[in-house]
Amino acid sequence: MAYGLKAFRKAWLGKETTTAPGTEVAADIYWRGAVEGMKDDRAMDVIEEDIGMTLPSGRIISPRVGATWEVAETPATYQQLPYIFSASVEGTVTGAADSAGANKIYQFDRAACTAAGAVATYTIEVGDNVRVDKMTYGFVEEWTLSGAAGEAVMLTATWRGRETTDGEFTSTAPTLPAVEEILFTTGKLYVDATTIGTTQKTGSWLGFSVTYAGGNVPLYTGDGNATAYFSTLKPGVPEITGELTFEHDATGTAEITAARNKTLRYVRMLFAGSSTGTAGALYSHYTLKMDLAIKYTEVPVIDAEDTDDVVTLPFTAVYNTSPQFTVVNKAAAL
């Protein structure tokens, strides 16, 4: 008898075609990080009925099915973040050339005042040496990036798909990719009243979190679907929230004042990793850039980390600029 071992857990992904989302494809992407199991989200409704018996008859129906896969907290990498962004923000799956540089630019925009663009969908295989669960039409419902002084930038995410089915891993294993972790200390924070990316806040930025809830809604329609899975995604309204943590210094004090006055802030968080080789016109390093227009949602009290006074300001993104997430790596396509 075979026993499932955590050491054999793995998750593989395959990007589905834009013309046939939900159609299973072979997995060619090896996800790097701790792997949680896939959850079967099918409804299990017990039918109440009066049939002259004191015990229920055992009628249970599943009027809808679904699946979720939680990405366990893991250091974010320049190589794998585009899968998360493409499945949640915008379906960019090809890196743009940066002139003659070795790097490729993946830019993901969520338009501020127009209909949301389509996201990429994925077939996902999760399992161990005993069992493999599979889902199609996988999209990222929500993700969080967070960072703190002296640590890696961490990622969590929730994938949602049509249903959980028994399966097998793709017969040809994907190549285990080399990845580079994003480190908080490599980051720069810019906060401005008008033009984004102008004023760097040095010697003060201690941490952050950004949570992106895409708002895309699985649409269950009557289409003769025998297995009761959702037929398509209905674009919704995204919600982008987070926190910025500062030293309680001149910068921290200025942001408290901005919170009290409900002042609009343009924020850029820019992380640069190692060199990509041949420099391009715009970038020469592995890069993560997040651009947001925000307003603080609370006037904070002064807190402490050990003996250090700090201030943490929760925020929400607003429409004044389109939220934009950019990743630079060397992959030509996802």
RATAUR-V883874 format. One record per residue. N is the residue number from 1. PSI is psi in whole degrees, -180 to 180 (none if undefined). Layout:
# RATAUR-V883874
[[N	PSI] [N	PSI]]
This chain:
# RATAUR-V883874
[[1	133] [2	140] [3	135] [4	134] [5	135] [6	-31] [7	-21] [8	2] [9	147] [10	163] [11	128] [12	146] [13	153] [14	130] [15	125] [16	164] [17	151] [18	-24] [19	-17] [20	60] [21	139] [22	-12] [23	122] [24	138] [25	162] [26	143] [27	132] [28	15] [29	124] [30	116] [31	130] [32	123] [33	171] [34	142] [35	122] [36	162] [37	159] [38	139] [39	132] [40	115] [41	20] [42	141] [43	141] [44	84] [45	120] [46	127] [47	122] [48	129] [49	155] [50	108] [51	20] [52	24] [53	153] [54	-15] [55	149] [56	154] [57	-18] [58	18] [59	117] [60	132] [61	156] [62	87] [63	-11] [64	151] [65	164] [66	175] [67	148] [68	149] [69	119] [70	124] [71	112] [72	149] [73	128] [74	153] [75	131] [76	145] [77	155] [78	-26] [79	-31] [80	-14] [81	-36] [82	-30] [83	-42] [84	-47] [85	-39] [86	-28] [87	5] [88	-39] [89	-59] [90	144] [91	44] [92	123] [93	3] [94	131] [95	133] [96	139] [97	143] [98	80] [99	-127] [100	11] [101	161] [102	-18] [103	157] [104	142] [105	122] [106	113] [107	130] [108	116] [109	139] [110	105] [111	137] [112	-38] [113	20] [114	174] [115	145] [116	144] [117	161] [118	150] [119	159] [120	150] [121	156] [122	145] [123	132] [124	132] [125	125] [126	132] [127	-167] [128	-151] [129	-4] [130	-41] [131	146] [132	126] [133	147] [134	144] [135	151] [136	173] [137	37] [138	125] [139	159] [140	116] [141	-38] [142	145] [143	159] [144	131] [145	137] [146	153] [147	154] [148	158] [149	130] [150	13] [151	171] [152	155] [153	128] [154	148] [155	137] [156	154] [157	156] [158	117] [159	141] [160	142] [161	-177] [162	-50] [163	161] [164	125] [165	154] [166	139] [167	-164] [168	154] [169	148] [170	136] [171	-35] [172	115] [173	138] [174	159] [175	134] [176	116] [177	151] [178	138] [179	157] [180	125] [181	147] [182	124] [183	137] [184	-40] [185	-16] [186	-5] [187	155] [188	141] [189	130] [190	131] [191	125] [192	160] [193	-22] [194	-73] [195	122] [196	142] [197	24] [198	-46] [199	108] [200	137] [201	102] [202	150] [203	19] [204	-28] [205	122] [206	-17] [207	170] [208	165] [209	146] [210	125] [211	127] [212	113] [213	109] [214	-27] [215	-3] [216	134] [217	123] [218	129] [219	114] [220	108] [221	159] [222	93] [223	24] [224	29] [225	108] [226	-26] [227	1] [228	32] [229	167] [230	149] [231	-34] [232	178] [233	135] [234	119] [235	136] [236	-168] [237	118] [238	154] [239	122] [240	117] [241	170] [242	-165] [243	149] [244	133] [245	131] [246	158] [247	149] [248	78] [249	-159] [250	-39] [251	-49] [252	-41] [253	-41] [254	-37] [255	-31] [256	-44] [257	-41] [258	-38] [259	-45] [260	-35] [261	3] [262	42] [263	134] [264	136] [265	134] [266	122] [267	134] [268	127] [269	122] [270	120] [271	132] [272	129] [273	-144] [274	169] [275	141] [276	-1] [277	-120] [278	122] [279	145] [280	-173] [281	-29] [282	-36] [283	153] [284	0] [285	158] [286	135] [287	143] [288	126] [289	129] [290	120] [291	127] [292	146] [293	129] [294	161] [295	139] [296	144] [297	7] [298	142] [299	112] [300	161] [301	160] [302	130] [303	-176] [304	141] [305	109] [306	-117] [307	8] [308	129] [309	131] [310	167] [311	131] [312	125] [313	114] [314	148] [315	166] [316	143] [317	144] [318	175] [319	-9] [320	-23] [321	148] [322	127] [323	134] [324	131] [325	123] [326	133] [327	133] [328	122] [329	-156] [330	8] [331	132] [332	-29] [333	158] [334	none]]
